[in-house]
Amino acid sequence: MRLDFDCDEGLGGKAALGLIVLQADETIETEFRRLFDLEDVVLYHTRIESAPEVTPETLMQMKAQLSSSAALLPGNRPLDVIGYACTSGATVIGSDAVATAVQKAHPEVEVTNPARAVLEALRHLNVSRIGVVSPYVAEVSEAVCTLLRENDMTPVTVGSFGQAEEAVVARITNDSVEKAICAIGADPEIDAVFASCTNLRTLPVIEACERKLGKPVISSNLALAWHMLTLAGIATRGVGPGKLFNS
């Protein structure tokens, strides 16, 4: 028996978004579920092969795979925005190079990443003296600090958990992250705190940290979600926690 059916425009009437997630990332998809639970907004995920240890060399290896990973996102309708979900990877590879690689698969799409998104978020909040919380070893953390300096931001105080293994980063407790953010943010010379890395669990502690510190706290995941929605023309006020989503 052949059944009749009708078609509509499908999911994502307001925006269709794509996310390239690291193979080793265990955090961002869970945090993004909360932020992208919006009417007529759809978020598609793909994965990119990534090393279990984070070094500038292993981060750069992802550059060659960006186009093929992006190509696995649905292409039957144009996507509005694609985010490459790796702060350190985007910092090492470069935001322009990331966009070029992704647009080989989706030529018309807007492309962002946490490195680009964090800079836009800090400018939006009108802050420039930044405390940085990083989970990674010194040379990876320093690359993020260099990015800030090159964009007229000052990393005043930097704290790191000193890890190279992604599996460890994904298991750092909320309590440890909150204490680290508050310790770094206590410096009166700091305007805001940036917690780097999409694999670091930050969303549950953003508002508690801001209440204690009285200053903005953003994370890679928070900034990336905010920037993807902004580029897609979706109102962000109240969508997520903290001052970034309420300014």
JOWOCOR-V188220 format. One record per pair of residues at least 4 apart in sequence whose C-alpha atoms are under 8 Angstrom apart, sorted by the first residue. I is the first residue (numbers start at 1). J is the second residue. Records with the same first field share a line. If there is no record, write none. Layout:
BEGIN
I->J / J
END
This chain:
BEGIN
9->13
11->16 / 40 / 41 / 42
12->16 / 40 / 41 / 42
13->40 / 41
14->39 / 40 / 41 / 234
15->40 / 41 / 42 / 79 / 80 / 232 / 234
16->41 / 42 / 43 / 44 / 78 / 79 / 80 / 81
17->41 / 42 / 43 / 44 / 79 / 80 / 81 / 82 / 83 / 228
18->43 / 44 / 45 / 46 / 73 / 79 / 81 / 82 / 83
19->43 / 44 / 45 / 46 / 82 / 83 / 84 / 85
20->45 / 46 / 47 / 48 / 69 / 70 / 82 / 83 / 84 / 85
21->25 / 28 / 45 / 46 / 47 / 48 / 84 / 85 / 86
22->47 / 48 / 49 / 50 / 85 / 86
23->47 / 48 / 49 / 50 / 51
24->49 / 50 / 51 / 52 / 166 / 167
25->166 / 170 / 198 / 199
26->170 / 199
27->31 / 170 / 198 / 199 / 200 / 201
28->32 / 85 / 198 / 199 / 221
29->33
30->34
31->35 / 203 / 221
32->36 / 221 / 225
33->37
34->240
35->225 / 239 / 240
36->41 / 42 / 43 / 225
37->41
38->42
44->73 / 74
45->73
46->69 / 70 / 72 / 73
47->69
48->62 / 65 / 66 / 69
49->62 / 65
50->58 / 59 / 61 / 62
51->58 / 59
52->165 / 166 / 167
53->58 / 164 / 165 / 166
54->58 / 59 / 136 / 140 / 164 / 165 / 166
55->59 / 137 / 139 / 140 / 164
56->60 / 89 / 92 / 139 / 140
57->61
58->62
59->63 / 88 / 89 / 92 / 93
60->89 / 92 / 93
61->65
62->66 / 89
63->93 / 98 / 101
65->69
66->70 / 98 / 101 / 102
67->71 / 101 / 102 / 103 / 104 / 105
68->72 / 105
69->73
70->102 / 105 / 106
71->75 / 102 / 105 / 106
75->79 / 106
78->106 / 108 / 109
79->106 / 109
80->109 / 110 / 232
81->109 / 110 / 111 / 112 / 228 / 231 / 232
82->102 / 109 / 110 / 111 / 112 / 228
83->111 / 112 / 113 / 224 / 228
84->90 / 98 / 111 / 112 / 113 / 114
85->113 / 114 / 198 / 224
86->90 / 113 / 114 / 115 / 197 / 198
87->91 / 113 / 114 / 115 / 196 / 197 / 198 / 220
88->92 / 115 / 140 / 143 / 144 / 197
89->93 / 94
90->94 / 95 / 98 / 113 / 114 / 115
91->95 / 115 / 143 / 144 / 147
92->143
93->97 / 98
94->98
95->99 / 112 / 113 / 115 / 116
96->100
97->101
98->102 / 111
99->103 / 110 / 111 / 112
100->104
101->105
102->106 / 107 / 111
103->107 / 108 / 109 / 111
110->231
112->116 / 117 / 224 / 227 / 228
113->117 / 224
114->118 / 198 / 220 / 221 / 223 / 224
115->119 / 144 / 220
116->120
117->121 / 220 / 223 / 224 / 226 / 227
118->122 / 218 / 219 / 220 / 223 / 224
119->123 / 148 / 151
120->124 / 227
121->125 / 223 / 226 / 227 / 244
122->126 / 127 / 128
123->127 / 128
125->216 / 244 / 247
127->191 / 192
128->152 / 153 / 154 / 191 / 192
129->153 / 154 / 155 / 156 / 189 / 190 / 191 / 192
130->153 / 154 / 155 / 156 / 157 / 190 / 191 / 192 / 193 / 194
131->155 / 156 / 157 / 158 / 184 / 185 / 190 / 191 / 192 / 193 / 194
132->145 / 155 / 156 / 157 / 158 / 159 / 184 / 193 / 194 / 195 / 196
133->158 / 159 / 160 / 180 / 181 / 184 / 193 / 194 / 195 / 196
134->141 / 158 / 159 / 160 / 161 / 162 / 195 / 196 / 197
135->141 / 160 / 161 / 162 / 163 / 169 / 196 / 197 / 200
136->140 / 141 / 160 / 161 / 162 / 163 / 164
137->141 / 160 / 161 / 162 / 163 / 164
138->142 / 160 / 162
139->143
140->144
141->145 / 160
142->146
143->147
144->148
145->149 / 155
146->150
147->151
148->152 / 153 / 154 / 155
149->153 / 154 / 155
156->189 / 190
157->184 / 187 / 190
158->184
159->180 / 184
163->168 / 169
165->169
166->170 / 199
167->171
168->172
169->199 / 200
170->199 / 200 / 201
172->176 / 177 / 200 / 201
173->177 / 201
174->178 / 201 / 202 / 204 / 205
175->179
176->180
177->181 / 201 / 202 / 205
178->182 / 202 / 205 / 206 / 208 / 209
179->183
180->184
181->185 / 193 / 195 / 209
182->186 / 209 / 212 / 213
183->187
184->193
185->190 / 192 / 193 / 213
186->190 / 213
191->215 / 216
192->215 / 216 / 217 / 218
193->215 / 216 / 217 / 218
194->217 / 218 / 219 / 220
195->202 / 217 / 218 / 219 / 220
196->200 / 219 / 220
197->219 / 220 / 221
198->219 / 220 / 221
202->206 / 219 / 221
203->219 / 221 / 222 / 241
205->209
206->210 / 217 / 218 / 241 / 242
207->211 / 217 / 241 / 242
208->212
209->213 / 217
210->214 / 215 / 216 / 217 / 242
211->215
216->242 / 243 / 244
217->242 / 243
218->222 / 223 / 242 / 244
219->223
220->224
221->225
222->226 / 240
223->227 / 244
224->228
225->229
226->230 / 236 / 244 / 245
227->231
228->232
229->233 / 234 / 235 / 236
230->234 / 235 / 236
236->240 / 245 / 246
237->245 / 246 / 247
238->245 / 246
239->245
240->245
241->245 / 246
242->246
243->247
END
